Amino acid sequence: MSLEDALRKRAERIGRLRQTCRSIFELSQIITLEIGCGKGHWLSAYAAANPSELCVGIDLISERIRDAQRRAKNRNAANAHFVKAEAFEFLEAMPRDARIDKVFILFPDPWPKEKHHKRRLMQKAFLDYLRQFVSGGAKLYFRTDHAEYFDWTLSAISENSNWKTLALTELPVEEVSQFQRILPNFQTLAAEAV
Ligand SMILES: C[S@@+](CC[C@H](N)C(=O)[O-])C[C@H]1O[C@@H](n2cnc3c(N)ncnc32)[C@H](O)[C@@H]1O
C-alpha cells in the first residue's frame, strides 16, 4: 500500500470514529478509557462498580470488541462502551472539549525483542500525546508481567515532565483480565498528569 493510500485509509477510519465518539460523548464529556481492553473482562467489572462514570474500552481486534460488548451487557454495565480503534486514532477522533480522567493500560503487548521496542505503546511520543487529552490530575494505570517493559515504562514516565509517578500499586477495581489469568506475576504502576 502506498503512503498516500495508508494516510487516506487512516483519515477514513478517524472520520468513522468521530461519528462513534459523537454518540458516546453525548452522555458525558469526561471518560475513563482502557486502551487495549481485549475482551473487556476488566473494564466491564470496573464500569459495573462505577456506574456514574462513562467508560470506553478500545482495542484493535473486532472479535475482542464484540466479546467485550457481550460481557458488559451480561454485567448490566450500560455505562461501558467498546470501540474498535487504535489508541492514537481514538484520541485524535475524540471531541475537542472532551477529556479523559483515568486511563488504564493492562498487559499491553511487550514487544520483547529490542528491534521491536519502537512498537511499544508506552514511550515518550505516546505519553506526550496522551497528555493533551487528559484532565489535569488525571490518573494513568499500567500493569504488565514483563519486568523489562515495566522498568522501561517507569523510566519513560519518570523522565516525562507531563506525568509524575504515584505510590500506588493497585488498580481502583481488581478483576482478573484474560491475560492476567495466564500471567499471574505482574507489576503495576500509576501516574498523575501534571
Ligand atoms: C496482551 S492483550 C491484553 C488484553 C487485556 N488488556 C487483558 O489484560 O486481557 C493487548 C491488547 O492490546 C491491543 N492493542 C495493541 N496495540 C493497541 C493500540 N495501539 N491501540 C488499541 N489497542 C491495542 C491488542 O489488540 C490486544 O487485544
The ligand as an ORCA input file, in Angstrom:
! r2SCAN-3c Opt
* xyz 0 1
  C      -1.922     -8.655     25.503
  S      -3.504     -8.062     25.110
  C      -4.171     -7.602     26.710
  C      -5.681     -7.510     26.691
  C      -6.328     -7.128     28.037
  N      -5.888     -5.827     28.500
  C      -6.080     -8.170     29.088
  O      -5.385     -7.857     30.086
  O      -6.577     -9.289     28.928
  C      -3.126     -6.483     24.403
  C      -4.307     -5.898     23.627
  O      -3.960     -4.586     23.190
  C      -4.494     -4.378     21.888
  N      -3.688     -3.297     21.282
  C      -2.388     -3.344     20.939
  N      -1.975     -2.162     20.463
  C      -3.049     -1.332     20.504
  C      -3.275      0.015     20.125
  N      -2.275      0.756     19.611
  N      -4.491      0.554     20.286
  C      -5.509     -0.201     20.808
  N      -5.371     -1.498     21.185
  C      -4.155     -2.054     21.039
  C      -4.351     -5.746     21.230
  O      -5.225     -5.909     20.144
  C      -4.654     -6.700     22.381
  O      -6.018     -7.063     22.443
*
